[in-house]
Amino acid sequence: MMIHLALTTGEPAGVGPEISLKAAQDYLSSHDDVVIHLIGDESLFPKSHDRLVVEHCPLAAAVQPGILNVQNSKYVLETLDTAISSCLSGKYDAMVTAPVQKSIIADRGITFTGHTEYLAEKCGSSLVVMMLCGKPIFESPLLPEELRVALVTTHVPLKDVSTVISKSLIEETIAIVDHDLKSKFNLKRPKIYVTGLNPHAGESGHLGCEELEVIIPAITAMQNKGYNLVGPLPGDTIFSPKNLMDADVILAMSHDQGLAPFKFATFGGGVNVTLGLPMIRTSVDHGTALNIAGKGIADPSSMIAALDLAEKMARNSRGTSGS
């Protein structure tokens, strides 16, 4: 079965166009049953492969690598809208996104906190979950072939995390993670390891009460419904080799609690996955890298990994095997 992947090429002044083209060419050279649709201005992408299709979205202003231009903010969102609508209609099997510059979109007066939140709004999803997947950059028999870390909260200031997490939020997050790991990753009964929020997971209430009042009740309620959960475990020990080998995913309460150790182990090859959408979306785990844009030295490894995971998820959701 031919898989059609939409690749939104991101902030045009950043490395997005470069890594999108490099990764697409590399991926297509070894996958003869995939078509990649680059969504962006056709002037940025010379025709180079029969199964590399450029879906033209015109720039508002000429691009100078490394120099942001607020006039192109709407262009970036148009590439996302094109991919979203076409994925929802079934034209594309999955959506892969290059990095965008949130600040330049905000400078245009447009509220935009990130791809994850934007996709949720456009798809009408009340709650979505950010999950990072990646292979460790160093080989070790003590580490799994792939690490997965999902987040209860994403871009929330640390001082506000304790007020944002709730029993219902944790329960809904667990349900989404479990569902998508089954339907898109072919895991029959995902084992989810859950962190606490406080040092030592609260030390029985002596270092914080969120575990006793919110996290443990949520875990217990979901275990009673049949979910395969372990926790809450302290954030400083949950990433032990034994736990990583046993868990299908680590569910962290806050952004840096989960992503700092993840990126240490997978830097350059991690993939951002949005769970809970009526479509498949993956992305690179890095930013626009304006300082190296246009120099031809950007590393496409994370984008190649994002394409690969998107294809596998698409085939899993359709019940077919990849090449």
Wavefront OBJ file of the C-alpha trace (Angstrom):
o trace
v 0.000 0.000 0.000
v 1.295 3.442 -0.912
v 1.553 5.782 2.075
v 1.182 9.533 1.529
v 2.965 11.727 4.069
v 2.395 15.479 4.313
v 5.506 17.375 5.411
v 4.932 20.972 6.487
v 8.244 22.728 5.956
v 8.123 25.173 8.866
v 9.606 28.627 9.341
v 11.047 29.494 5.912
v 13.974 31.457 7.374
v 15.023 28.512 9.549
v 16.375 25.059 8.768
v 12.913 23.610 8.117
v 12.995 23.789 4.296
v 16.536 22.382 4.180
v 15.981 19.415 6.494
v 12.594 18.710 4.905
v 14.108 18.367 1.437
v 17.163 16.417 2.644
v 15.097 14.034 4.756
v 12.483 13.487 2.053
v 15.107 12.643 -0.552
v 16.906 10.293 1.819
v 13.730 8.541 2.932
v 12.320 8.061 -0.550
v 15.575 6.485 -1.721
v 14.911 3.495 0.536
v 11.096 3.403 0.600
v 9.445 2.738 -2.744
v 5.912 2.636 -1.320
v 5.852 6.169 0.107
v 4.949 9.534 -1.432
v 6.034 12.675 0.415
v 4.162 15.937 -0.111
v 6.283 18.980 0.792
v 3.923 21.784 1.769
v 5.515 25.170 1.185
v 6.522 27.656 -1.481
v 7.678 25.807 -4.619
v 10.645 28.196 -5.021
v 12.233 26.589 -1.944
v 12.162 23.040 -3.306
v 13.621 22.021 -6.657
v 11.967 18.986 -8.217
v 14.180 16.015 -7.413
v 12.115 12.812 -7.171
v 9.040 11.330 -8.820
v 7.436 10.620 -5.437
v 8.326 14.004 -3.967
v 5.383 16.322 -4.579
v 5.509 20.037 -3.775
v 2.130 21.387 -2.657
v 2.559 25.087 -3.347
v 1.738 27.624 -0.640
v 3.003 31.058 -1.732
v 5.293 33.065 0.521
v 4.159 36.538 1.451
v 7.691 37.932 1.255
v 11.104 36.862 0.006
v 13.128 34.733 2.422
v 16.572 35.553 3.782
v 17.977 32.569 5.731
v 18.345 33.313 9.410
v 16.300 36.534 9.263
v 12.712 36.319 10.485
v 10.031 38.231 8.605
v 6.678 38.760 10.277
v 5.017 38.951 6.855
v 5.504 35.202 6.450
v 3.777 34.282 9.721
v 0.464 33.623 8.002
v 2.247 31.515 5.376
v 3.512 29.168 8.100
v -0.003 28.661 9.441
v -1.365 28.127 5.925
v 1.012 25.208 5.436
v -0.302 23.664 8.655
v -3.938 24.251 7.696
v -3.379 22.634 4.293
v -1.894 19.522 5.853
v -4.513 19.269 8.599
v -7.502 19.521 6.271
v -5.989 17.031 3.821
v -5.196 14.523 6.575
v -8.717 14.779 7.945
v -10.155 14.259 4.463
v -8.002 11.169 3.921
v -5.785 12.616 1.186
v -2.706 12.119 3.374
v -2.100 9.253 5.797
v -0.046 11.284 8.274
v 1.407 14.727 8.896
v 5.047 15.494 9.725
v 6.022 19.001 10.809
v 9.249 20.990 10.577
v 9.940 23.557 13.351
v 8.207 26.929 13.450
v 9.162 30.141 15.244
v 6.432 30.882 17.774
v 7.677 34.402 18.470
v 7.283 35.640 14.905
v 3.736 34.308 14.734
v 2.942 36.072 18.013
v 4.485 39.279 16.644
v 1.821 39.191 13.938
v -0.811 39.288 16.684
v -1.782 35.625 16.291
v -2.181 33.484 19.402
v 0.029 30.422 18.894
v 1.574 28.447 21.734
v 2.775 25.527 19.625
v 1.935 22.856 17.088
v 0.334 20.607 19.713
v -2.202 23.162 20.890
v -2.872 24.441 17.350
v -3.580 20.944 16.043
v -5.905 20.221 18.960
v -7.932 23.342 18.234
v -8.120 22.736 14.482
v -9.115 19.081 14.954
v -11.638 19.808 17.679
v -9.798 17.604 20.200
v -10.487 18.593 23.807
v -7.233 17.041 25.047
v -4.096 15.895 23.255
v -0.884 14.461 24.659
v 2.711 15.190 23.690
v 4.872 12.084 23.484
v 8.529 11.872 22.464
v 9.956 8.714 20.903
v 13.566 8.001 20.060
v 16.378 5.496 19.884
v 19.225 6.014 22.381
v 22.303 7.557 20.763
v 24.564 5.144 22.643
v 24.227 1.356 22.539
v 23.677 -0.425 25.831
v 22.099 -3.748 26.819
v 20.553 -1.830 29.714
v 18.443 0.399 27.466
v 15.431 -0.430 25.282
v 15.582 -0.106 21.519
v 13.224 2.885 21.723
v 12.393 5.295 24.541
v 8.965 6.889 24.898
v 8.071 9.743 27.221
v 4.606 11.313 27.403
v 3.615 14.458 29.301
v 0.626 15.349 31.462
v 1.432 19.070 31.064
v 3.418 20.643 28.232
v 4.307 24.328 27.942
v 3.250 25.306 31.452
v 5.484 27.417 33.739
v 6.921 25.234 36.482
v 5.309 27.347 39.200
v 1.869 26.561 37.726
v 2.186 22.809 37.149
v 0.805 21.827 40.559
v -2.336 23.873 39.952
v -2.850 22.521 36.418
v -2.620 18.799 37.124
v -5.823 17.207 38.360
v -7.180 13.712 38.853
v -9.342 13.990 35.740
v -6.469 15.348 33.600
v -4.194 12.468 34.590
v -6.946 9.922 33.964
v -7.756 11.343 30.525
v -4.072 11.498 29.631
v -3.568 7.855 30.599
v -6.590 6.832 28.508
v -5.272 8.659 25.425
v -1.751 7.263 25.772
v -3.069 3.725 26.236
v -5.453 3.991 23.275
v -2.893 5.349 20.819
v -0.143 2.950 21.868
v -2.570 0.143 21.086
v -3.958 1.522 17.812
v -0.864 3.199 16.334
v 2.047 1.298 17.932
v 0.566 -2.218 17.993
v 1.095 -2.658 21.741
v -1.553 -5.013 23.103
v -1.398 -3.941 26.777
v 0.875 -0.933 27.205
v 2.686 -0.646 30.523
v 2.718 2.984 31.625
v 5.129 4.125 34.344
v 3.923 7.331 36.015
v 6.111 9.893 37.795
v 5.281 11.819 40.904
v 5.521 15.590 40.933
v 7.629 16.283 44.007
v 11.086 15.072 45.108
v 10.885 11.425 46.245
v 7.299 11.393 44.909
v 6.248 13.533 47.865
v 7.837 11.397 50.621
v 4.388 10.370 51.949
v 3.239 13.993 52.006
v 6.281 15.474 53.718
v 7.579 17.000 50.445
v 4.251 17.846 48.850
v 0.715 16.506 48.831
v -0.004 16.272 45.085
v 0.835 12.564 45.037
v -1.529 11.736 47.883
v -4.337 14.045 46.802
v -4.235 13.820 43.001
v -1.755 11.431 41.377
v -2.278 8.262 43.432
v -6.106 8.520 43.316
v -5.904 8.913 39.518
v -3.588 5.920 39.121
v -5.751 3.777 41.418
v -8.935 4.682 39.544
v -7.395 3.784 36.194
v -5.882 0.536 37.525
v -9.358 -0.435 38.668
v -10.486 0.043 35.057
v -7.837 -2.360 33.832
v -5.035 -0.015 32.779
v -1.495 -1.353 33.210
v 0.149 1.286 35.421
v 3.111 1.565 37.785
v 3.684 4.565 40.059
v 3.968 7.204 41.119
v 7.762 6.869 41.044
v 10.261 9.636 41.865
v 11.427 11.634 38.872
v 15.094 11.052 39.717
v 14.841 7.243 39.665
v 12.061 6.438 37.214
v 14.557 6.537 34.323
v 16.629 3.673 35.739
v 17.638 0.987 33.207
v 15.322 -1.590 34.828
v 12.311 0.703 34.585
v 13.108 1.748 31.027
v 13.384 -1.868 29.924
v 10.063 -2.723 31.561
v 7.975 0.313 30.627
v 6.393 0.958 27.247
v 6.217 4.656 28.102
v 7.119 7.000 30.953
v 4.352 9.476 31.787
v 5.848 12.622 33.348
v 3.977 15.395 35.096
v 5.909 18.310 33.564
v 7.866 19.205 30.435
v 11.457 19.172 31.676
v 10.889 16.337 34.141
v 10.306 14.025 31.183
v 12.173 15.606 28.302
v 15.507 16.451 29.932
v 16.490 12.786 30.448
v 14.861 11.784 27.171
v 16.856 14.263 25.101
v 20.070 13.375 26.909
v 19.637 9.796 25.698
v 18.284 10.473 22.197
v 19.495 13.932 21.170
v 19.211 14.540 17.438
v 17.043 11.512 16.788
v 13.937 12.140 18.869
v 10.463 12.416 17.396
v 7.550 14.420 18.793
v 4.193 12.638 18.466
v 0.804 14.184 19.194
v -1.584 11.618 20.688
v -5.337 12.035 20.906
v -5.862 13.518 17.436
v -8.137 12.048 14.723
v -5.001 11.925 12.548
v -1.316 11.033 12.853
v 1.215 13.784 13.509
v 4.940 13.535 14.159
v 7.638 16.187 14.287
v 11.311 16.845 14.877
v 12.413 17.436 18.461
v 14.418 20.614 17.767
v 13.865 24.251 16.831
v 14.369 26.475 13.804
v 18.162 26.859 14.284
v 18.265 30.279 12.649
v 22.012 30.543 13.270
v 22.799 27.781 10.747
v 19.942 28.316 8.285
v 21.014 28.502 4.663
v 24.487 27.083 5.323
v 23.730 23.557 4.163
v 24.885 21.956 7.414
v 21.597 21.229 9.190
v 21.248 17.617 10.341
v 18.093 15.934 8.976
v 18.308 12.915 11.320
v 15.355 13.890 13.493
v 13.217 14.604 10.436
v 14.113 11.243 8.889
v 13.115 9.585 12.165
v 9.841 11.574 12.175
v 9.033 10.410 8.637
v 9.843 6.823 9.546
v 7.656 6.824 12.645
v 4.780 8.522 10.806
v 4.878 5.840 8.118
v 4.937 3.015 10.669
v 2.055 4.552 12.622
v 0.052 4.976 9.419
v 0.548 1.333 8.509
v -0.286 0.188 12.037
v -3.504 2.204 12.048
v -4.462 0.589 8.735
v -3.393 -2.864 9.853
v -0.674 -3.268 7.220
v 3.054 -3.924 7.456
v 5.789 -1.657 6.115
v 8.470 -2.338 3.562
l 1 2 3 4 5 6 7 8 9 10 11 12 13 14 15 16 17 18 19 20 21 22 23 24 25 26 27 28 29 30 31 32 33 34 35 36 37 38 39 40 41 42 43 44 45 46 47 48 49 50 51 52 53 54 55 56 57 58 59 60 61 62 63 64 65 66 67 68 69 70 71 72 73 74 75 76 77 78 79 80 81 82 83 84 85 86 87 88 89 90 91 92 93 94 95 96 97 98 99 100 101 102 103 104 105 106 107 108 109 110 111 112 113 114 115 116 117 118 119 120 121 122 123 124 125 126 127 128 129 130 131 132 133 134 135 136 137 138 139 140 141 142 143 144 145 146 147 148 149 150 151 152 153 154 155 156 157 158 159 160 161 162 163 164 165 166 167 168 169 170 171 172 173 174 175 176 177 178 179 180 181 182 183 184 185 186 187 188 189 190 191 192 193 194 195 196 197 198 199 200 201 202 203 204 205 206 207 208 209 210 211 212 213 214 215 216 217 218 219 220 221 222 223 224 225 226 227 228 229 230 231 232 233 234 235 236 237 238 239 240 241 242 243 244 245 246 247 248 249 250 251 252 253 254 255 256 257 258 259 260 261 262 263 264 265 266 267 268 269 270 271 272 273 274 275 276 277 278 279 280 281 282 283 284 285 286 287 288 289 290 291 292 293 294 295 296 297 298 299 300 301 302 303 304 305 306 307 308 309 310 311 312 313 314 315 316 317 318 319 320 321 322 323
